[in-house]
Amino acid sequence: MTTIKPFLTVNNGKKAVEFYQTAFNAIEIKRWKISEDKISSVLEIEEAEFYVADEEPENGNFSPKVLSNSSVRIILNTKNADSFFGKAISLGATEICPMTTEDSWRIGKLKDPFGHIWEIGFEL
């Protein structure tokens, strides 16, 4: 089976893992210590895996906060969309588009505290 897993570079890996665990019920599958204060982790949301790691400028890995923008959006397709969206906003994410029902989708769009854009929803 072929898969694609997003790799999110952030400016505070430990704090980002905590945010994704609380907002999206993510489970941390693996963690590697990069340095005394930097980590790289594999997280899972309802069996969908993605990576989160601290910036490593020496390797060309910068967060959207440093680059001033992110050209990638993450689409999280889950029946728990409303709950995840609300939790993320309450934990410091910025609402871009509120949860709405359009055509055959229930969807909302936000920027997490680390600069990554998430579209969270499900097909009706």
C-alpha positions as CSV (number, residue, x, y, z in Angstrom):
1,M,0.0,0.0,0.0
2,T,1.3,3.5,-0.9
3,T,0.9,6.2,1.7
4,I,1.9,9.9,2.1
5,K,2.6,11.2,5.5
6,P,2.9,14.9,6.2
7,F,6.1,16.0,8.1
8,L,5.4,19.2,10.0
9,T,8.3,21.3,11.1
10,V,7.6,23.4,14.1
11,N,9.4,25.9,16.4
12,N,8.6,23.9,19.6
13,G,8.2,20.1,19.1
14,K,7.2,19.2,22.6
15,K,4.6,21.9,22.8
16,A,3.3,20.9,19.3
17,V,3.0,17.2,20.3
18,E,0.9,18.3,23.3
19,F,-1.3,20.5,21.1
20,Y,-2.0,17.7,18.6
21,Q,-2.7,15.2,21.4
22,T,-5.2,17.5,23.1
23,A,-6.8,19.1,20.0
24,F,-7.0,16.0,17.8
25,N,-6.6,13.1,20.2
26,A,-3.3,12.3,18.5
27,I,-1.2,9.4,19.9
28,E,2.5,9.7,20.0
29,I,3.9,6.5,18.4
30,K,7.6,7.3,18.5
31,R,9.9,10.0,19.7
32,W,13.5,10.7,19.0
33,K,15.6,13.2,20.9
34,I,17.4,15.5,18.4
35,S,19.2,17.5,21.0
36,E,18.6,18.6,24.6
37,D,15.5,20.6,23.7
38,K,14.5,19.3,20.3
39,I,12.5,16.3,19.2
40,S,11.1,14.4,16.2
41,S,7.9,12.4,16.7
42,V,5.5,10.2,14.8
43,L,1.9,10.9,15.7
44,E,-1.3,9.2,14.8
45,I,-4.8,10.6,14.5
46,E,-7.4,7.8,14.1
47,E,-4.7,5.6,12.5
48,A,-3.5,8.3,10.1
49,E,0.2,9.0,10.8
50,F,2.2,12.2,10.5
51,Y,5.5,13.5,11.7
52,V,6.3,16.5,13.8
53,A,9.8,17.8,14.5
54,D,11.6,20.9,15.7
55,E,13.4,23.2,13.2
56,E,16.9,22.2,12.1
57,P,18.1,25.2,10.2
58,E,21.4,23.4,9.6
59,N,19.5,20.8,7.5
60,G,17.2,23.3,5.8
61,N,14.1,22.5,8.0
62,F,12.2,25.6,8.9
63,S,8.8,26.1,10.4
64,P,6.1,28.3,8.7
65,K,6.7,30.8,11.5
66,V,10.2,31.4,10.2
67,L,9.2,31.3,6.5
68,S,6.2,33.6,7.2
69,N,3.8,31.1,5.5
70,S,3.0,27.5,4.7
71,S,2.3,26.4,1.1
72,V,0.8,23.1,2.3
73,R,-2.6,22.5,3.8
74,I,-3.4,19.3,5.8
75,I,-6.8,17.8,5.3
76,L,-8.1,15.8,8.3
77,N,-11.1,13.8,7.2
78,T,-12.8,12.6,10.4
79,K,-16.3,12.3,11.8
80,N,-14.9,14.1,14.9
81,A,-14.4,17.3,12.8
82,D,-16.6,19.6,14.9
83,S,-15.0,18.4,18.2
84,F,-11.4,18.6,16.9
85,F,-12.0,22.0,15.4
86,G,-13.5,23.4,18.6
87,K,-10.7,22.0,20.7
88,A,-8.0,23.4,18.4
89,I,-9.5,26.9,18.5
90,S,-9.7,26.7,22.3
91,L,-6.1,25.7,22.5
92,G,-4.8,28.7,20.4
93,A,-5.5,27.8,16.8
94,T,-6.8,30.6,14.6
95,E,-10.0,30.2,12.7
96,I,-9.8,30.8,9.0
97,C,-13.2,29.5,8.0
98,P,-15.7,28.3,10.6
99,M,-17.2,24.8,10.5
100,T,-19.9,24.9,7.8
101,T,-21.8,22.5,5.6
102,E,-21.1,23.0,1.9
103,D,-22.3,20.8,-0.9
104,S,-21.6,17.3,0.5
105,W,-19.0,18.4,3.1
106,R,-18.9,19.5,6.7
107,I,-15.7,21.4,6.9
108,G,-13.7,24.2,8.7
109,K,-10.3,25.7,8.2
110,L,-7.8,26.8,10.8
111,K,-4.1,27.7,11.4
112,D,-2.6,25.8,14.3
113,P,-0.3,27.7,16.8
114,F,2.7,26.5,14.8
115,G,1.7,28.0,11.5
116,H,0.2,24.9,9.7
117,I,-3.1,25.1,7.9
118,W,-5.7,22.4,8.6
119,E,-8.9,21.7,6.8
120,I,-11.0,19.5,9.2
121,G,-14.1,17.9,8.0
122,F,-16.0,14.9,6.5
123,E,-18.1,14.0,3.6
124,L,-21.8,13.8,4.4
